[in-house]
């Protein structure tokens, strides 16, 4: 008998601090995030679901670790959220059975302590992180008729544990050694230098932004930033989330392509990009002109 699409497991990843993790139904003897090598082609297998409380059809599709969250800090701009001594575990789930479990029926636990997800109303960005869907409990999945979204767990940084387990009404899912090593990293510091952008660019012509980001601290870590644009024709608008993994002392160049546009009838206008991170802000300015 062929496995159902609801029981398939594959490897997913998100940019920056995301980890490649197995996806599948929660089970009493869960696979861990380090069971297979990353691949773009999910494999199919069966997954046994053994409830930890009232049964529920819960699928974990992604787990992400990040020292900071990027979310709306106003209706038209994004910023970073997270103090130096904390970090976040984001677990994306799909629940196909009813009644839908409440947010507080899920937990992330070690051998010594247990963490409950942030309530939807306490997730930064009005319950919706930048470049992600809605938090679980805040929006239904219209295609399947189920409830989907991500759960946000705020945990200490560092979190040193021999076991880290996500639990829900459908069972449990263990984080592997790579994830546990990431959670055990201590806070570090970053410096942003050499931010470059062209002095001028023609409307509808692609330009490139770049920044040199260095881990100037003692420990390996993940730089997280939020970039917004000012002008032309807008006061403020989000551009992108920035995330780079850097070893202690390592430096990397981050790049981003952008295609500005002038509105017909307007004279050349300046455009600024602002990169915000926990410890600072840096900006560039480019004049947008009509094609010669």
VENKA-V381693 format. One record per residue. N is the residue number from 1. SS is DSSP state (A for helix, B for strand, O for the rest). PHI is phi as a letter, one per 30 degrees, with the letter a starting at -180 (999 if undefined). PSI is psi in whole degrees, -180 to 180 (NA if undefined). Layout:
BEGIN
N:SS:PHI:PSI + N:SS:PHI:PSI
END
This chain:
BEGIN
1:O:999:132 + 2:O:d:145 + 3:O:d:144 + 4:O:d:149 + 5:A:e:-24 + 6:A:d:-16 + 7:A:c:10 + 8:O:d:155 + 9:B:b:137 + 10:O:b:-180 + 11:B:c:126 + 12:B:c:159 + 13:O:a:153 + 14:O:c:163 + 15:O:d:158 + 16:O:i:-116 + 17:O:d:8 + 18:B:d:148 + 19:O:c:149 + 20:O:d:119 + 21:B:b:154 + 22:B:d:147 + 23:O:c:142 + 24:B:l:176 + 25:B:d:149 + 26:O:d:144 + 27:B:b:165 + 28:O:d:-31 + 29:O:b:76 + 30:O:d:151 + 31:O:d:157 + 32:B:c:172 + 33:O:d:-10 + 34:O:c:19 + 35:O:d:-27 + 36:O:b:160 + 37:O:d:149 + 38:O:e:140 + 39:O:a:149 + 40:O:d:-9 + 41:O:c:104 + 42:O:d:142 + 43:B:c:161 + 44:O:c:138 + 45:O:a:171 + 46:O:c:156 + 47:O:b:123 + 48:O:d:128 + 49:O:c:119 + 50:O:c:114 + 51:O:d:147 + 52:O:c:-20 + 53:O:b:-138 + 54:O:d:134 + 55:O:d:146 + 56:O:a:145 + 57:O:d:92 + 58:B:c:129 + 59:B:c:130 + 60:B:c:121 + 61:B:c:-17 + 62:B:a:145 + 63:B:b:131 + 64:B:b:139 + 65:B:c:134 + 66:B:a:140 + 67:O:d:-17 + 68:O:b:154 + 69:B:c:143 + 70:B:c:122 + 71:B:a:168 + 72:B:d:128 + 73:B:c:1 + 74:B:a:173 + 75:O:d:-19 + 76:O:b:24 + 77:B:a:160 + 78:B:c:156 + 79:B:b:179 + 80:B:c:145 + 81:B:b:133 + 82:O:k:129 + 83:O:d:166 + 84:O:d:-34 + 85:O:c:20 + 86:B:b:162 + 87:B:b:175 + 88:B:b:143 + 89:B:c:121 + 90:B:c:122 + 91:B:c:118 + 92:B:c:129 + 93:B:b:160 + 94:B:b:126 + 95:B:c:118 + 96:O:c:-11 + 97:O:c:157 + 98:O:b:151 + 99:O:d:150 + 100:O:d:132 + 101:O:d:147 + 102:O:d:159 + 103:A:e:-42 + 104:A:d:3 + 105:A:d:-4 + 106:O:c:153 + 107:B:a:161 + 108:B:b:124 + 109:B:b:153 + 110:O:c:-173 + 111:O:d:-21 + 112:O:c:-24 + 113:O:a:164 + 114:B:b:143 + 115:B:b:138 + 116:B:c:153 + 117:O:d:154 + 118:O:d:136 + 119:O:e:150 + 120:A:e:-41 + 121:A:d:-11 + 122:A:c:-3 + 123:O:d:129 + 124:O:e:158 + 125:O:i:36 + 126:O:h:35 + 127:O:i:6 + 128:O:b:115 + 129:B:d:160 + 130:O:d:136 + 131:O:i:30 + 132:O:b:167 + 133:O:d:-153 + 134:O:c:152 + 135:B:d:148 + 136:O:e:134 + 137:O:j:-8 + 138:O:c:-10 + 139:O:a:137 + 140:B:d:158 + 141:O:c:104 + 142:O:d:-31 + 143:O:d:-45 + 144:O:c:-15 + 145:O:i:2 + 146:O:c:-169 + 147:B:c:127 + 148:B:b:166 + 149:B:k:-175 + 150:B:c:151 + 151:B:c:136 + 152:B:c:119 + 153:B:c:124 + 154:B:c:120 + 155:B:b:162 + 156:B:d:155 + 157:O:b:112 + 158:O:d:160 + 159:O:b:104 + 160:O:c:117 + 161:O:a:145 + 162:O:d:-19 + 163:O:b:133 + 164:O:b:117 + 165:B:b:130 + 166:B:c:126 + 167:B:b:146 + 168:B:a:179 + 169:O:e:-21 + 170:O:c:-3 + 171:B:k:-138 + 172:B:a:163 + 173:B:b:121 + 174:B:c:138 + 175:O:d:139 + 176:O:d:-174 + 177:A:d:-40 + 178:A:e:-45 + 179:A:d:-42 + 180:A:d:-36 + 181:A:d:-39 + 182:A:d:-43 + 183:A:d:-26 + 184:O:d:-4 + 185:O:d:142 + 186:O:d:159 + 187:O:e:149 + 188:O:b:-178 + 189:O:b:152 + 190:B:b:151 + 191:B:b:139 + 192:B:c:122 + 193:B:b:173 + 194:B:h:47 + 195:B:d:125 + 196:B:b:148 + 197:O:a:152 + 198:O:d:148 + 199:O:d:-36 + 200:B:b:155 + 201:B:a:144 + 202:B:d:146 + 203:O:e:137 + 204:O:i:19 + 205:O:c:132 + 206:B:d:134 + 207:B:b:165 + 208:B:b:133 + 209:B:c:149 + 210:B:b:154 + 211:B:b:142 + 212:B:c:122 + 213:B:c:127 + 214:B:b:137 + 215:B:d:103 + 216:O:c:7 + 217:O:c:-168 + 218:O:c:-20 + 219:O:b:156 + 220:O:d:151 + 221:B:a:-179 + 222:B:b:120 + 223:B:d:134 + 224:B:b:128 + 225:B:b:168 + 226:B:b:127 + 227:B:c:131 + 228:B:b:161 + 229:B:b:141 + 230:B:c:120 + 231:O:i:171 + 232:O:d:150 + 233:O:i:-3 + 234:O:b:148 + 235:O:d:-38 + 236:O:a:140 + 237:B:a:142 + 238:B:d:148 + 239:B:c:-59 + 240:B:a:158 + 241:B:c:137 + 242:B:c:130 + 243:B:b:124 + 244:B:b:131 + 245:B:d:128 + 246:B:b:131 + 247:O:d:162 + 248:O:e:127 + 249:O:i:-6 + 250:O:d:149 + 251:B:b:139 + 252:B:b:154 + 253:B:c:123 + 254:B:c:138 + 255:B:b:154 + 256:B:b:131 + 257:B:c:144 + 258:B:b:146 + 259:B:b:98 + 260:O:d:163 + 261:O:b:131 + 262:O:c:150 + 263:O:d:140 + 264:O:e:136 + 265:O:j:-10 + 266:O:c:148 + 267:O:d:166 + 268:O:e:143 + 269:B:b:148 + 270:B:d:155 + 271:B:b:132 + 272:B:c:142 + 273:B:c:132 + 274:B:b:121 + 275:B:c:117 + 276:B:c:140 + 277:B:b:179 + 278:O:e:-39 + 279:O:c:7 + 280:B:l:-175 + 281:B:b:144 + 282:B:b:148 + 283:B:b:161 + 284:B:b:164 + 285:B:b:135 + 286:B:b:137 + 287:B:c:125 + 288:B:c:122 + 289:B:b:165 + 290:O:d:150 + 291:O:e:140 + 292:O:d:NA
END
